Amino acid sequence: MHRRSVLKSIAALPLLAAPSAPLPAKPGSRGSLLRRVRPSDPRWPGAASWQQLKQAVGGNLLEVHSLFSPCEKEPAGASCREVAGNISNPFYIGDQPAGTQVSGWLDAWTPAPSVYAVKARNTADVVATVNFARKNRLRLVVKGGGHSYQGTSNAADSLLLWTRSMNGVTLHDAFVASGCGARSKPVPAVTAQAGAMWIDLYEAVTTRAGRYVQGGGCTTVGVAGLVQSGGFGSFSKGFGTAAGGLLEAQIVSTDGTVRTVNACSEPDLFWAIKGGGGGSWGVITRLTLRTHELPPFAGAAWGSIKAQSDEAFRKLLAHFVGFYAQHLYNRHWGEQVAIKPDNTLKLSMVCQGLDNSQARRVWQPFFDWVRASPAVFTITDELGAGAKPARRWWNNEGNHSMIPDPRPGAPDYHAWWEGDQEQVGAFLHGYDSLWLPGSLLQTSQRPRLLEALFAGSRHEEIGLHFNKGLGGAPADVRAAALDTATNPAVADAFALAIIADGEGAAYPGMARAPMDPDAAHRDARAIDLATAELRKLAPEAGSYVSESNYFNPIWQRAFWGKNYPKLQAVKKKYDPDGLFFVHHGVGSEDWSADGFTRL
Ligand SMILES: Cc1cc2nc3c(=O)[nH]c(=O)nc-3n(C[C@H](O)[C@H](O)[C@H](O)COP(=O)(O)OP(=O)(O)OC[C@H]3O[C@@H](n4cnc5c(N)ncnc54)[C@H](O)[C@@H]3O)c2cc1C
């Protein structure tokens, strides 16, 4: 018999379906909430209770099955063909209750469907779900865009609160946060419901209204997940983190209370959701973010250069880092370069606020220097730079770098960057990140930086994501980031170094070539070795909570630095019983790794 049928039949037994009573507290325990219930537990809610919840949420309670479950039942069936045919489409994955945008992480987590999901339509549905989960001692999971690398938006034996259908976007000419009155002057802003993706905001704010909102680089990331991460996009060097732009949010807390939080109302909770990590504070139902004047142009610089020897590669790195420090370390330039073990430097840089000729002029001296030594440097992908009107940045019509959602009926602006394709459904062998202080760009420090970049890149490719460090950004942008829960190291970092590896989609039940566990473990080890080289530069370097190592043993300090004790205090105040649990989230040290047992 199918496992799910067994669980369902257990839950349906009348004797076992009695309304839940407090679990017996062990002597010396901290109250009744010691253990959450699973479907195999006698206290799992019975069919009648689930029916009540279903009615309360307008029928939007769904049974959840793993993405490839149709293929287990009927490999040649239409449902199996549908999922297999769409698994490279991040919008399709996001539309599935069991969809996770990565397909797992070696030795860390495997996608596991919840038992049920509430596909919430509005705040009332969220309140009903939170109250049901709390009263019945369920493991509650919240999911928006499903992009958690750490797997924090899926869990076996849980109830899923899924915000996908809450995706409205509204623009404001003059927004004042509730209760702030005369204390703050009206500003242009955008309000998004929690399940909106960044492409929904970019369409409304930039393509249609000609303004800018700071969000994420990947178009299908969820708005609430990104803001609670801190959140970086290609233009963050100019506009800061997504969290830094938050003006107000509505959040349903553990007791079912709907709170409007901003700088004037419950400022401690407001501060915590700005970078304190998703899934730890309550369920955010809507967010209002500041919008900015759109710079007239946005552009890029691209290409790949392969050095013919280690010595030449060191020379190339030194020249590039010097060029970066002098010409690119400013509000205009973000995104990344990849430093590869085969002595290749790949450029994937993005800019805003420079027109086509300005962008080209900036890069010309570097390109000339590379081209002057053809025997030493091979250009493996043509070098170039340029810009176009920023209003067309996210308009996928005629934008050859974007792939539109091909499904019939999909909104025509739903598209993803070609450069993000590799990540769709990826299975991670390892991942780590660290913020590299801007002081390393000083001439006296540069030799250490170059040595570490070279040594680290012997093990694994190192990505320097310049837009994910705010060193070189305007003072007000850095100040706004320092007024969030994100590790303050972000404000002085010239880049976030990301070292990661993995393979194509490997969802449970998916037909694919078997994984080579030895090779996967070798990758994980190489990531550790490369990170260790960089850590020599900055032993206390922070790490970006949402793009970090699942196994980081000092995650509290790494993700939040000196902000962690304050975050713990906010957690105790608003969620003392820990209804909102995620792996390496604030307060998660009080729980077993699966979030079911209080330690
Ligand atoms: C392919 C890919 C590209 C990425 N690109 C970027 C990028 O450009 N910039 C960047 O900064 N980060 C990036 N990330 C990291 C990403 O921003 C974070 O993982 C973010 O938290 C994802 O939000 P989500 O809603 O899409 O994911 P989810 O997995 O749905 O949610 C992430 C976390 O937030 C919680 N959460 C979601 N919605 C709510 C809500 N309404 N209320 C309370 N908690 C909620 C979830 O419980 C979970 O713990 C990327 C990740 C992937 C996989």
The ligand as a MOL file (V3000), in Angstrom:
LIG
                    3D

  0  0  0     0  0            999 V3000
M  V30 BEGIN CTAB
M  V30 COUNTS 53 58 0 0 0
M  V30 BEGIN ATOM
M  V30 1 C 18.1240 30.0380 -8.5080 0
M  V30 2 C 18.2760 30.9620 -7.3400 0
M  V30 3 C 18.6110 32.2960 -7.5690 0
M  V30 4 C 18.7540 33.1750 -6.4980 0
M  V30 5 N 19.0680 34.4630 -6.7680 0
M  V30 6 C 19.2410 35.3340 -5.7500 0
M  V30 7 C 19.5530 36.6910 -6.0000 0
M  V30 8 O 19.6550 37.1370 -7.1350 0
M  V30 9 N 19.7570 37.4980 -4.9400 0
M  V30 10 C 19.6320 37.0660 -3.6580 0
M  V30 11 O 19.8140 37.8560 -2.7300 0
M  V30 12 N 19.2860 35.7940 -3.3970 0
M  V30 13 C 19.0990 34.9220 -4.4050 0
M  V30 14 N 18.7450 33.6250 -4.1280 0
M  V30 15 C 18.4700 33.2530 -2.7500 0
M  V30 16 C 16.9910 33.6160 -2.4620 0
M  V30 17 O 16.8350 34.9840 -2.5240 0
M  V30 18 C 16.5320 33.2020 -1.0970 0
M  V30 19 O 16.6360 31.8340 -0.9880 0
M  V30 20 C 15.0850 33.6450 -0.8270 0
M  V30 21 O 14.8100 33.4200 0.5190 0
M  V30 22 C 14.0990 32.9020 -1.6810 0
M  V30 23 O 12.7870 33.3360 -1.4630 0
M  V30 24 P 11.5870 32.4790 -2.1000 0
M  V30 25 O 10.3070 33.0410 -1.6310 0
M  V30 26 O 11.8000 32.3570 -3.5570 0
M  V30 27 O 11.8750 31.0610 -1.5000 0
M  V30 28 P 11.1330 30.1330 -0.4320 0
M  V30 29 O 11.9510 28.9040 -0.4530 0
M  V30 30 O 9.7000 30.0400 -0.7380 0
M  V30 31 O 11.3190 30.9180 0.9090 0
M  V30 32 C 12.5840 31.1520 1.4630 0
M  V30 33 C 12.4340 31.2490 2.9820 0
M  V30 34 O 11.5650 32.3320 3.2940 0
M  V30 35 C 10.4090 31.8550 3.9610 0
M  V30 36 N 9.2470 32.5630 3.4380 0
M  V30 37 C 8.8340 32.6270 2.1530 0
M  V30 38 N 7.7230 33.3810 2.0810 0
M  V30 39 C 7.4360 33.7780 3.3330 0
M  V30 40 C 6.4020 34.5740 3.8980 0
M  V30 41 N 5.4330 35.1020 3.1640 0
M  V30 42 N 6.4150 34.7810 5.2350 0
M  V30 43 C 7.3800 34.2450 6.0160 0
M  V30 44 N 8.3730 33.4790 5.5370 0
M  V30 45 C 8.3980 33.2610 4.1990 0
M  V30 46 C 10.3390 30.3710 3.7110 0
M  V30 47 O 9.7320 29.7000 4.8090 0
M  V30 48 C 11.7990 30.0040 3.5820 0
M  V30 49 O 12.3430 29.7820 4.8500 0
M  V30 50 C 18.5710 32.7230 -5.1730 0
M  V30 51 C 18.2190 31.3930 -4.9430 0
M  V30 52 C 18.0710 30.5210 -6.0190 0
M  V30 53 C 17.7020 29.0970 -5.7670 0
M  V30 END ATOM
M  V30 BEGIN BOND
M  V30 1 1 1 2
M  V30 2 1 2 3
M  V30 3 2 2 52
M  V30 4 2 3 4
M  V30 5 1 4 5
M  V30 6 1 4 50
M  V30 7 2 5 6
M  V30 8 1 6 7
M  V30 9 1 6 13
M  V30 10 2 7 8
M  V30 11 1 7 9
M  V30 12 1 9 10
M  V30 13 2 10 11
M  V30 14 1 10 12
M  V30 15 2 12 13
M  V30 16 1 13 14
M  V30 17 1 14 15
M  V30 18 1 14 50
M  V30 19 1 15 16
M  V30 20 1 16 17
M  V30 21 1 16 18
M  V30 22 1 18 19
M  V30 23 1 18 20
M  V30 24 1 20 21
M  V30 25 1 20 22
M  V30 26 1 22 23
M  V30 27 1 23 24
M  V30 28 2 24 25
M  V30 29 1 24 26
M  V30 30 1 24 27
M  V30 31 1 27 28
M  V30 32 2 28 29
M  V30 33 1 28 30
M  V30 34 1 28 31
M  V30 35 1 31 32
M  V30 36 1 32 33
M  V30 37 1 33 34
M  V30 38 1 33 48
M  V30 39 1 34 35
M  V30 40 1 35 36
M  V30 41 1 35 46
M  V30 42 1 36 37
M  V30 43 1 36 45
M  V30 44 2 37 38
M  V30 45 1 38 39
M  V30 46 1 39 40
M  V30 47 2 39 45
M  V30 48 1 40 41
M  V30 49 2 40 42
M  V30 50 1 42 43
M  V30 51 2 43 44
M  V30 52 1 44 45
M  V30 53 1 46 47
M  V30 54 1 46 48
M  V30 55 1 48 49
M  V30 56 2 50 51
M  V30 57 1 51 52
M  V30 58 1 52 53
M  V30 END BOND
M  V30 END CTAB
M  END
